Amino acid sequence: QRHAAHPVQGHAMWTPAPTLGGGGGRAGVGGGEDAVSRKQALEFRARLRVLREQDDPRLCSDIPCLALFVVYLTAVVALAGVAVSLQEPDWLRAGWDYHARVCGLDSQMLLRPFLYWPVPEQLSLGLCVHRCPGIEDFERALKVTVPRAEPLLKRESGWGADLKISFSQAARLQEVHIYPTEPALGRFCLPAPETEIGLSPVVVAGVGPAGGLPRAKDTVLPALREAVGSADDQLRRAVGGLQQVWWTLASCVVLVPLVAGALPTVLASHRATLPAVWTLVVSVGIGSFGLGAHLLVYRFLCSSDVGVSTLNSLQLGLALLLGVCLIAVGVVLLLFGLVLHDELRWAAACAEAAVTTVRAEGLAAPLGLISLSVAAAQGFISLGGVFLLECAASSAWLDWPAELPATTERDSEAPMDELAEVVPGGPLVRGLRRRPVFGWQMLPLILLWVSVLRIALGFVAALGRGLVAYIVTRWYFSEPLTAAAPTWRRTGRRPVLDALAALAGAHLE
């Protein structure tokens, strides 16, 4: 049909080359008509060249945008190098105590995976424990030991040449009663909302009941929601959780391109495209609807979970949004299949015709190789992007503040490091508490990561489309061969390598 409708552009325009011996003779030797027809064929082929850089060289049309893009790529590469050099993924996978030791991962805390706050008023004084204190421990009046350090004191004696300066600091271990908690998010110990927090009955106006103790829902839980349950902390923990499904992602990168590339071709080759299209539409629609319903049920069940509602409230909002969207997508797909069934039938017929033509013309191997390579490259780029995102999210340095000595216990303060040296070359005394300070805000980091990943995946897809266009165009405007001739002559002995060479050469020239 293509040749009949457009005989000038199709293979019908070409005639097999004259034989080198026998009746036809060599062109220009045995017959003038053969020489004329061959000359016309060569002139027509010259007009159908795909890349015409010799006649119409391609120039860069957006030089300012190119300069900005180069600056953008340079900044991205520099930031990626800094992120890899400063990465510490353990910060994303567990909590840390008052001395910035990661619970369950640090060499000294391997058997203590949970983070517990023994003094609710001081959330910076966290402890790594091997299990969360329960109601039985509370009834047995168990205690935990927390470190306490007195302010650093400076004393001067003498005068002039006899001046003496001495520093002293008292540190001690203090026992604190525990309160009942439950494991939350696999790393924290949180009390129930109605748990009474405190050591003795107090009267707190507007906080606890008269003559009773303040409740956790009015004291420690709101403080934890601000200190540990911010949106930035939740996103950082979500990125750290990707490590748990790393091998699942890697398996998908290997298997999904194979299944997605080979299955449609096999089905189209066996005239089973229409059932496959219907199965795909119905399965995706029902699966999307079922997944959305599951997310809504999960959101409803987790809304009563203290750990999720306190420290992972963003997860509840995302579950609600994704659930509604997936249900809408499933309903639209099912309605689409019912209303546009004729269009689906035509799409299946077109797919079968395309696969049949590709297989008959010997293009299945090169085009399939390109498609599989593009899908695999995009998968590995996505894995590398996840790794870089984890590196950037975990880039941090330790904040270990120094303490400025005080002449009395009342005027002690926490200064900047440059003010901590009380005399030139004097002592720089640091306290027991330290914490990580992250260098990136998660929302701008995720937006930057999405833009970089989109550019990388788009570049690989564009490269694949260029290779496919070169191979198909060269086949379309090639001279038809006899049935006995090898099919690789239509696109060259190595079509994929030839396409790469032509694409690279066109841009380098």
N, C-alpha and C positions, 0 to 999 in steps of 0.2 A: 504493500500500500504506500510506503514511503517513496519507493522508486517511481511508482505510477503517478503520484501527486507532484513530486518534485524531481523530474528526471535529470535536471541540470546538476543538482547537488548530490544525487545518489550514486550508487555504484553503477547504474545503467549508463552513465556518461563514459565509463572506461571500457576499454576492450583489452583482451589479453595481449601481451607483447608478442610480436612476431617471432617465430622460431628462428633459431640461429642457423639452421641448416634445412635442406629439403626444398620444397616448392616455394616457400615464401622468401627464403634467403635472408641475409643480414640487411638491416635497414640502410638505405642509401646505396646498396650494391645490387640487390635483386629486383627492386621495384620502387618507383617514385611515390606511389600512393602510401606505402608503409612508412616511408620517411616523413611524408607530410602529416599523416595521422599521429605519428609519434611526436613530431614537433608541436602539433596542436595540444597533445596531451600534456607535454612538459610545460608549455606556456600556461595552460589552465591550472596545472598543479601549482605553479609559481604564484598564481593569483589567490590560491586557497591556503597559503601558509598561515599557520596559527600564530606564530610569533614573528612579527615584522619589525624587529628592532633595527634592522639595517635601513629600512625605508622610513619608518616612523618611530624613532627612539622614544622610550617612555621617560618622562622627567618627573622629579619630585614636585608635587603641586601644593604641598602643605609644609613648607620648610619651618615656619614658626611652631606648628604642632609637632613636627619631628624633633625640634630642639627641646620642647617641653617634655616629650615622651622619653627622650634620652635622659634628661634630668630626673624624671620620675623613676626610670629603671635603675639609674645609678643610686638614688636614695633607697630604693627597695633592696638592692643588693647589699648596700652598706648596713641597713637596718637588720637584714637577715644575718649578716656576719656577726653583728653585735649580739643578736638574740642567741645565736648558737654558742657564742663564747661565754655568755652569762647565764645560760640555762641551768636550772636546778629543778627538774620535774617533780622531785619529792614534795615541794611546797604545794603542789596541786592535788596530791593523792592522800594527804592526811593532815591532821592538825599538828600544832607544835606547842611546846610548853613555854614557861616563862623565860627559859634560856635558849629559845629557838632550836630545840632538839625535836626532830620530827617523830611523832608517836608511831611506833611500829616499824619504822624504817631506819632511824638512826642506830648506830652500833650499840649505844647504851640503852636503847628503848625498844629493842626487837620484840620483847614480850609484853609491851605496854601499848596496845594499839588505840586506846580510847583517850580522849581529852576531857578532863573533868575540872570544873572551876570550884574549888573548895570555899572561896570567899566571893560571894556573888557581887559584892561592891567593888572588887578589884578583878576585872576580867583579864587583865594582863598577867595575873598570877595563876596560870593554868598548870595542871599536872597531868602527866601521862600515867595512866593506870592500866592494869592488865584486864580489869573488868569494871563495869559501872557499878557503883554502890547501889544496893537494892534496899527494899524495905526491911529485910532481915538484918542487914548491916546497921540500918538506922535504929532498929529496936534493940540491938546489942550495944548501942552507943559507941560504935567504933569511931576512931579518929584518924586523920591523915596528918602528915608532917609537912609544913610549908616553911620555906626559909624567910627570915626577916633580917634586915640589915638596918642598923641605926645610921643617922646622917654622919657623913665624914666630918670630923672636927679638926680644926687647926688651932694649935696653941703656940704662943710666942713667949719666950722668957729671955731676960737679959736686955742689954741695950748696946748699940753700936757694934763694936767688934765682937762682943760677947753675945750677940743676938742668936737665939736658937729657935728653930721652928720645928714643931713636931706634929705629926698627923696620926689620928687614931680613928678606927671604925669598929664598932661591935656588931657581930653577926651571930644569929642564934636560930635555932629550929623551934618552931611553935606548933603545937598540936591543935587541930581544929576539928570540931565535930562534923561528921558527914551528914548529908541530907539525901533522901532516896531519889534515884534517877533511873532512867531507862536508856538503852542505846538508841542513837538517832543517826541516820545516814551512814551507819557503819563506822563512824569515827568520833562522835560526840556523845557526851552523857548529859541528858537534859531532864529536869524534873517535870512532873505532871503539872498542869496549870494550877491545880488546887493544893499543891504541896506547900506546907508552911516552911518558910525560910527564916532562920535565926536561932539564937542560942537561949533566949529568955523571952517571956511574954512582954510585949510592948504595946503601946497605944499609938498608932500612926494614923493621923487624920487623913481620911480619903484614900488610905493605902490598905491597911489591914483591918480586920474587925476589932471592935473595942475589947481591950484586954487580951487579944490574941496576937498571933504572929502574922507578918505580911505574907501574902500569897506569892507564889512564883509567877503567876500571870501578871502581877502588878509590879514586880521587881526585876528578877533576873531575866525572864523571857523577853520583855521589851528591850532591855539593855543588850541582850545577845542578838536580837533582831537588827539592831543598829550596828553592832560591832562585827558580827560574823555573817549576818543574813542580808547584807546589802546586795544590790543587783550586780555589782562588780565581783563580789565574792562568789555569788552563785554561778555566774558565767565562768569564772576561773575554775571552780570545782567541776563544772560540766566539761570543760576542755580537758581537765585531768582525768575525767572518767572515760575519755576516748581510748586511753591506754588499755582499759579492760577489754575492749572489743577490737583491739588492733589486728589480731589474727583473723577475725571475722571479716574486717574490711579488706585485708590482703587477699583472702580467699575469694571475695566478691570481685576484686580486680582481675583475678585470673579466670574465674568461671563465667562471669556475666558476659564479657565480650565473646567468649566461645559460644555460649548458648544463644545470645542475641544475634550473632552473626551467622551461625550455622543452621539454626532451626528454621528461620524463614526460608532460606534457600532450599533446604530439604523438602519442606512442605510445598513450596511452589513447584519444585521439580516433580512431585508426585500428584499434582493437581489437587492439593488439599489446602489451598490458600484461603478460600472462603470459610470453611469450618474453623481454620486457625484464626481468622480475623474475628469471627463471632465469639470464639472461645476467649480470645484476648479481651475483647470489649466487655463481655459478661464477667470474666474473672477479675479484671481490674475494677470494674464497677462494684461488684459485690465485695471484693477485698477492701476497697477504699471505704465503702460504707461500714463494713465490719470493724476495720481499724479505727475509724472515727468514733463508732459507738464504744469501742473498748477504751479509748482515751477519755471519753466523757464519764464512763463508769469509774475509771481509775481516778479521775479528778474528784469525783464525788466521794470515793472511799478515802482518799488521801487528805481530803479537807479536814478530817478529824484527827489526823496524825500530827502530833506536836512538833516533831522534827521537821516535817515537810512544811507545815504552815508557818513555822517560826524562821527556819533557815533556808527554805527552798520555795518561798511563795511564788517566785517567778515561774517555777515549774508548773504550778497549778494554772496560772494564766495562759501559758503556752499550750498546756494540754487542752484547755477549753477552746482556744482559738483553732488549733490544729484539728481537734475533733469535729468542730462545726464545718471547717473547710473540707475535710475529707468526706464527710457525709454529703455535702453539697456536690463535690466532684463525682462521687459514686452515683448519685441520683441523676446528674446531668449525663453521665456516660451511658447509663441504662436507657434514659429517654432518647439519647442520640442514636443508640442502636435500634430502637423501635421506630423512630421517625425517619431516619435516613438509611434504611436498610438497602434501598436501591443504590445509593452512593457507595455503600460498603461493598456491594456486589461488583460495581464497576472498579473500585479500587483493587479488589482481589484479582479481577481479570487483568488489569494493567500490571500488577505485580507478577502474575504468571507469565505474561507476554515478555516483560523485561528479563525475567530470569531465563526464560527459554532462549531469547536472543543472545544473552550473555553467554550461556553455556554452548550454544550452537557455534558462536563465533570465536570460541576459545578465550574469552575474556574473564571467565569465572575465577581462575587462579590469581591473576594479577590484581583484579579489583577486590577479591576477597582478602588477599594479603594486605592491601592498603587499608581496607576497612578494619580488619583485625588489628593491624599495627596502630592505627589512630585510636581505636578504643582502648587498647592496652596502654598506649602512651598517656592518654588522658587519665586512666586509672592510676598509673604510677605517679603522675604529676599530682593527682589529688592526695595520694598517700604522703608524698613529700610536703604538700601544703599543710596537711594535718600535723606533720612533725614540726614544721616551722612555726605553726600557730602555737603548739605546745611549748616550744622553746621561747617564743616571745612572751607568752603568758606567764611563764615561770622565771623570767629574767628579773632578778632581785638582788639586793645587797643588804647586808645585816646592819641594822641600826642598833648600835651598842653605845648608848649615851654615857658621857663622862659626868662625874659629880664634882661640883665645886665645893671645896671645903668651907665650912662655916665656923665662926668663932664660938657660936653657941648652938644648941640643938634646935632653936626656934627659927633661926634665919637661914636654914639650909634651903637650897634651890637647885634646880636642874638647869645648867647652863649649856651654851654651845661648846663644841669641842675646842674651838680656838681660845675660849676663856677658861678652860679647865686647868691649864698650866699656871699654877699660882705664882711661880717664880720661873725665870728663864731656865730651861733645862730641868725643871722640877717634875714632880710626879704627875702622871695622868691617870687618875683612878677611875675605873669604870665599875658600874654596879653589876648586880647579878642578872638583871633583866635585859633582854635583847629580843628583837623581832625583825622579820624580813620586811623590806620596803620594796614594793613592786614598781617597776619603771613604766608600765603601760596601763592605761585605762582600757578596760576590756571592750567597750562599745566601739571606740575609734579603731582599736586594733582589729576587731572582727570585720568592720567595714573595709579597712585597708586590705585585709586578707582576702575578702571576697572579690574585691576589684582585681587584685593581682592574679588570683586563681582564674577569674573569668578571662583575663587577657591571655594567660598561658594556654588554657583549654581552647579558646578561640583561635589562637595561632596554630595549634596542632590541627584543628579541624579545617582551617583554611588551607594548610599545606596538603592535607589529604584531598580536599576538593580540587586543588590545582593539579595534583597528580592524576586523579581520575579524569579530569577534563582533558588533560594532555593525551592520555591513553585512548579515551573514547573518540576524541577528535581525529587522532592519527588513524584509528581504525576506520572511522566513517569516511574519510577522504582518501583511503588507500585504494590501490588497484585491486580489483577482485581476482582471486586465484582459482585454479581448478580444484576439484575435490581431492586430487592426489597431492596437492601442494601442502606443506606443513602450515598449520594455522598460526604459528608464531610469526610468520612473515608479515602478517597484517599489522602487528604492533612492534616488531623488532624481536631479536633473539632474547633480550632481557628488558621487557617493557617497563618494569618498575624502576630499574636502574637508569634506563634511557630517559624516563620521565624526570627523575631526580636530576640527572645531568642537564637536561634541557631547561628545567626550572632554575637551577643554580646559575647556569650560563647566561640565561636571559637577564637575571637580576645583577650579575656581576658586570656584564657588558654595559 
